[in-house]
């Protein structure tokens, strides 16, 4: 297949692009700089210079492709609308990347949660994440316009990327912050829990969704879970640094409200029921805590 990927130089998109090329697919990847274009070329990926605001370019690439994987942004509505318009009536796949903070609560690290959601659950969306949910729904509804539209919604991702982008978001941030501050800092009491998934398992899910995902499907991606207190403690043991707890109102001006309240302060507990049942997805990695302990580099 000839696949167009946004975010091809990033963590998720780069890892998926790498696996696609290994499996013999032709990949064209959207990048914003000549330097990254050259780096993609060396990996056997045809670079396309531009960004998500180049809507005409996105439409052109989508129509020339056998399918589109959007891994650049979960929140850029205009590019998603352009892809849907370009692929309408084609039956081609459009895989959009969301993220489980879309269903995060407002715990701010102070409490855990017994709520565990799967794809068939009724979601309660915080106002700050409604825009992302609206985009997810628009993608799923594109099945009514003849697009094999799919949403993949990963939880906390860990592991080293296999493409140009090597680092995920949450754990690398905590590690960098710890080395800068001399202590591992977590929000609130660190009682909030997140499901998690290894990047190698996640990129395998994208390939299964590309091949067999149902039109209008929404797939969570997870293979374990841990609290941020447990994650912080594992990092502190690995780095030999103390563990500190920051109240959310202290973390917010330092890290930004979105990070303090959603990325590091919310509960996001999910189960990838549809991915396992419908696609036969069977993740092999199960513990982010073991990965923190055993990873070659952190």
N, C-alpha and C positions, 0 to 999 in steps of 0.2 A: 504494500500500500504506500501511497504518497501522502504523508501526514504533515500538516502545518501546526507548529507548536509555538505558542507565545510563552515567554519566560524561559526560553531555551538555554539561556546562560545562567539561570537561577538554580535553586536547590532541587525543587520538585521537577520542573520542566527539563532541567539539564539531565537529571537521572533518568527520567522517562525517555528522553531523546536518545540517550546512550543505549538503553536497553532495546529500543526500537531498531536502531542501526545494527546492533548485534544480532537481531533476529531477521535482518535482511530487508527491513523497510527503508524507504527513502524519506528523509526528514528534512523539512525546511523550517528554520527557526528564526523567530523575530528577535532582533537585538538592536540596541540603541547606539552602539559605537563601533567604529572600524576595528578597534583593538579586539573587541569581543567577537566581531565577525571573523577575523583571522583565526582566533582561537577555536571557534566552532568549526571552521573549515578543516582544521587539522584533525578534528575528531570525526570527520566524514559527514558533517551536517551542513547543508547549504544555508548560508546566512541570508536573512532578509533584513536590511537596514530600515528601521522605523520604530514607532511606538504605538501604544494603544489608541492614541488620538488620531492616527493616520487611518481613518475609517475606510477610505477608498482602497488603500493598500490591503487592509484586512479582508475586505469583500473580494478583491481580486485573488488573493492567495487562497481564501476559503473555496472559491469556485473552481480553482485549478487543482485543488487537493481531493483526496479520497476521504478526508476527515480532518477535524480540527480538535486540538487539545489546548484549552485555555488554562495556562498555569502561571500567568503573569500577575493577575489581580483577582481577588474575590469580589471586589467592590466597584469595578469600572463598568457601569451599566451600558454606556454608549457602545463599547466594543462588543459586548455580548449581544446587544440588539443588532449590530452590524453583522455578526456571524449568523444569527438566526435568519435575518433577511436574505443573506447570501446563500444559505443552505436550504431555504424553504422549498419544499416539494422534491428534494433530491434523495431523501432517505439516507443521506450520509450521516455519520456520527459526529456529534459535537459533545465533547467532554469538558465540563466546566469544573474548576477547582474551587470548592468552598472551604470551610473550616469550622470545627466544632465550637469555637467561641460564639458562633451564631446562636447557640442554645445555652450559653453560659448564664449563670445566675449572678446575683449581686452579693455574694458571700464576703468578698473582700478579704479572703484568707481566714476569717474568723470562725468558720464552721464547715463541716463536711455536709454531704447530702446523701439521702437514700434514693434519690431520683436517678434512675438509669433508663435512658431512652434508646429505642431502636428506630428503624426507619418508619415503622408504622405508628409510632407514638404521636400524640398531640404535642406540638412544641409550644412552649411559652417563651416568647422572644422579648428580650429587654429592648427598650426604645433605641438604644445606641446601635443595635444590630438589626433593626427592622429593614434597613436598606439592603443589607446582604441577603436576608431571607427573601426579600422581594425579587432579587436577581435570581436566586435559586429557583423560585417558583416560576419565573419567566422562562428559564431554561427548560424546566420540566414540562411546562405547557407548550413548548415549541413542538412537541410530538404532534399536536393538533395541526401543525403547518407542514407536516411531512419531514421533520428532522428527527433522526434517532438521537435525541438529546438526553444527556446523562449528567448528573451531578455526583462528583466524588467529594466526600466531606471527611478529610483526615482529622484525627485528634492530634495531640502533641506528637511531633515527629522527631525521631532521634536517629543517630547513625551518620556516617560520612557519605555525602553524595558522590555518585559515580560520574557526574558530568562536570561542567565548569564550576558550578556552585557546590561547595563542599559542606557548608554549615546550615543547620536549621535555625529556628528563631529562638526558642525558649531556653534550652540548656546552654548553648553558647553565650547568650546574653548573661545568664547567671554566672557563668565561669569568668567572662571578661570583667563583669562588675566586681566579682569576688577578688580577682587579682588586683584590680584598681583600688578597692576599698580595704583590702586586707581581711575581709570576712565575707562569708556567703550570706547574702541577704534574701529573705523571702517575705512575702506580703502577709500581714496579719499574724496569725498563729500558725500558718502553714497547714491548716486542717483541710483546706479544699483539695479535691481530688480531680485528676484528669485521666482519661483513657489515653493510651499512647500506641504508637506504631513505628516500626523500624522502616527506614526509607527503602530498603531492599524489598520488604513485603509490600509497601505501598506502590512502588513502581510496577510490581507484578500485577496488582489489582487494576492499574490503568490498562495494561495489555489485555486482561480478561474482559474489562468493560468495553474496550475498543472492539474486540472480536465478537462478544456475545451479550453485551449489556442491552437491556430492554429500553425501548423508547419511553422517555418520561421517568426513568428510574433515578432513585436517590440512594447512594451507597455510603454508609459510614465506613471508616477504615480504622480499626483498632485491634490490638492483640494483647492488651494488658492494661494496668492502671496503677497509679501511685499518687499519694498526696504530695504537695509541694514541700511539706515539711520533710517527708522521706527523701525526696529528690535533693533538697538542700543538704540534708545530713549526709547523703551519699557523696555529694560534691565536696563537702567539707572534709570528709575522711580522705577522699582522693587527693585533695590539694593540701591537706594539713592546715586548714584555716578554720577559725571558729564560725559557728552558725549564729546569725542574728535575725531577729524578727522585727520588721518594719510595719507599723500601723499603716493602713491604706492611705490615710490622709497625709502621711509623711512620704510614702512612696510616690504618690501621684505627682507632686511638683518636681520630683527628681526624675522619674521615669516616664511621666505622661499618664493621664487618666486612663487611656485605653489599655496601656500595659498593666497598670496597677490594679484596675478593676476587672478586666477581662482576661488578658494574656496570662497573668500570674495570680489573680485574686479570685477567680470564679471556680465553680464546680462544673466540669464538663465530663460527665460519665455516660458513655454510649456503648452500644453493642452492634457490631456489623453483622446483623442477621441476614440481610438480603444478599450481601456479597458472598457469604458462605453458602447459603442455600441455593441461590440462583446461578452463581458463577463458579462455584466450587473452589472459591478462594480459601487457601489454607496457610495462614502466616506461620512462619517458623520461629521467629523471635518473640519472646514473651515477657522480657523484663528489662525495662529501662534502667532499673537500679543495678542489675548485673552488668549492663553495658557501661554505665558510668564507672563501675569498679574495674572493668576489664579492658576497656577501649585502649588502643595503642596510644592515641593522643586525645586530649580533652581540652 
